[in-house]
Every structure is written in structure tokens, then in C-alpha cells.
Amino acid sequence: MASRAEKIPPHVRPDLVWDGCFDAFTSEGDDPFVAVTRFHEGPGVFWATDASYGRPGWVATRMDLISEVMIDYENFTAERHGMIADLVGENVRLNPIEIDPPAHHGFRRILNPHFTPKALRELDEAVRKSASELVDRFAENGGCEFVSEFAIPYPSYVFLDLMDMPRDKLADFIGWEDKIMRAPDPMERVGAARAVYAYLKAHREKQLEHAGNPLLESMVHGEVEGRELSYLESMGMFYVLYVGGLDTVYSTLGWTLRHLATHPELQQRLRDEPELIPQAVEEFTRAFSVVVTHRQLARDHVFHGVEMKKGEEIHLPLSLANRDPAVFDNPHEVDIDRKPRHIAFGTGTHNCLGVHLAKREIRIVVEEFLSRFNNIRIKDGGAYRYHTGRTFGVDYLPLTWDI
Ligand code: HEM
């Protein structure tokens, strides 16, 4: 293990060093979104000796600085060569998230038309069907363990529909997802990622002759810079659509249902006025901004007076942007009337491709639960479990209700 001195390069100003572990610090107490905002008491950017998986790095703590890093493509790169390649055993990059502009635009242009609100309207019925089929399984029990019985399978269901894959693959996808996200043995995680990749690869091959839908057609035969996508560019898109919408959606749903289960008056207001649900979803995604993304220094750079070196990582906990007291009054209060301008889905060129899909998925779940169950609450005196890290997610949320 690296010593403290090895974890603090000489150019890092001593007043900016925080000798701690981001994950441990944000897991203190009952609510990680409150725990993380203790960083607002310190500088706008600091050096953590354990920023992520034991590695040191910069952490930005305010909306303005986080947004600035996300749109400064010259100094902060999103290109992470080798990470996914090592995982799946092929020289692939998440496309377009690991590609900087200007090349990024060509790939994003291929995907954009399939993720507009209009294009997604066709998927609405399938998403609602997925939600209600899952709820049917436990509706009569008077309760469920929300995470394993709903939040984990649901985005996989939606992914299968999006990709025109058979719904009976659900069990396999949940098994793989569970291992990728939770297996303690790294080899098991690698094995599951490779199994997903192999399945996606076989599915892609089937689309070459006859694509199951316009999105798939674009992902196999789309054109960039006047030529067809290469095999690896195409696989990078298949894989990004798989990973982009799983962890994020399931995590946001966990916090959303936990909030509703502990706020009966809000449940009732949304039951009485369901037309408010879309704006409530907007506020839930602000208050429960689950993503901690990052960039790498593309070159040596002085950022607001802070000397940074090429190759260093800078972590961007979006919860710190979206609960920044300089931007939002009472940032910890979930106020569905505030209509927030937030960056839970990122900002700049890499802003979330699936933002409209994600909001639809969350809205449909809130509608489904509130219309079918009364007095939703947490079982066992409110016990729940969560994790922090790259995404803040709920691991265990036992719910009960009156039918
Ligand atoms: C509540 C759910 C979601 C949240 C909070 C979320 C959040 C984000 C964020 C913060 C980014 C920007 C990351 C960065 O700049 O480093 C992003 C990018 C992206 N997301 Fe989402 N996401 C969600 C759901 C989805 C879904 C359902 C999909 C599936 C289509 C998806 C696909 C993507 C893709 C492909 C990108 C990369 C876009 C690019 O680089 O141009 N996301 N998302």
C-alpha cells in the first residue's frame, strides 16, 4: 500500500490535502447526501489521499467548478483508454462517453435521434408494462424488498426492450448485473462483464443482416466521418447503453422510494395531483444525484490557482453541485415546487443521452406505486442500507403498504 507521502505529490499545496477516504467519509451516518456536503465547508477543490478505490486525486466541491471541469475538454479529458478493454478483453471504449470532442459529436449524432422524447414515446407502453409486471409479482404480499424485487430488474427489462432482446434473458442479465456490481471477487466481476459483452456481440451480429429496430440499425450501420462505424466503435455503443442505464436508474429509484416512504404527505399530494409527478421527478433527481463522475488532466494546468499535473484524476460528485447552498436555497429540502436547474445528468457535450428515458422510467414507477398502494412506508422501523462510491445507491429497502 502506498505511504501517505507517496499519495501526496510535491506540487499539491498542503492546505488542499485531505487525508481521508471519500467512500468512508460519505458513508458516515444515515444520509450520504448530507454527509458528502460536509465538503462544502472546505475549499472548492482539494486533494484526497483516497479519492476512489484507494487512489488519490482531486475532488471538486461546488456547482461552478464541477460544471467548468465538465465543459473544459482541452484541459480535462474523458478518454480512459484500457479500462473497459481490460474488463471485457477487447480493445473497446465506451462510446461516446470515453471519446472527447470533436470526435465525440459524430458518434453522439448517430444516437441522439433515438433518445428524444418523441422517439421514446413508443417505448412508454413497454416501460409501463415492465413496471406493472414486476409489481404484480409482490402486490398481494403487502410489501416488498424494493431493491432486489424491483429496482434492479426494472432497468434490465427496459434495456431488453430497447435492444429488441428476448424478455426471457432477464434472469441472465440480472445475474450478470448482480455480479458486476456486487461480487467481492474481481475475477467474478470480470467474468460477468465478459458474459454480457459476449451476449451483446452475438446480438450485434444478428442485427447486421436485419436490425430489430431503428436504434440498432444506427448502432451497426451508422456513419461517422463518411464511413460506417467500425466493429469496436459499434460494440462501444452497445456496451455503453447497457451500463449507462442500470446503476444510475436503480440507484435513483431507491432514494426516490425511500423519500416517498418517509413522506406520507408528499405521497398523498402526488396521488391527488398526479400531473405534478414529472416536476417531482425533476426534484428527486436533483436531491438524489447519484453519480460521481470524473475526468483526467489532459495536460499540466493551473485551475483557479491550483496546480494540477497531466494524468491526475479529478472527481466530480454531482451531489455536491446539486446541493450547493450557493445555488439552491435549503438544498437538503426536497421541494417539488422549486423546478431546479441541476446537473444530475451532467452538462456539456457528454450530458446524459438517456435523460428522457431515465425520467420516464422514474415517473412511471412513481405513478405505478402511488396508484396501486396506499400508505407506503419502510418496514422494520426504517432500516435500510446503502453504499457510496462511483454511484450512491440503496442496497436494501424493505417497504410495506396498505392495499
Ligand atoms: C437517473 C438515471 C441517470 C442518471 C442520473 C444519469 C447520469 C448521467 C451523467 C451524469 C452523465 C454524464 C457523465 C459525464 O459527463 O462524465 C451521463 C451520460 C450518459 N448516460 Fe446517463 N444517466 C442516467 C440514465 C441513463 C440511461 C437510462 C441511459 C441509457 C440510454 C444513459 C446513457 C448515458 C450515456 C450513453 C451517456 C454518455 C453520453 C455522452 O458521452 O455523450 N443514462 N448520464
Residues whose N, C-alpha, C, O or C-beta is under 5 A from the ligand:
A	BS01	HEM	P96 I97 R108 V240 L241 G244 G245 T248 V249 T252 V291 T293 H294 I343 A344 F345 G346 T349 H350 N351 C352 L353 G354 L357 A358
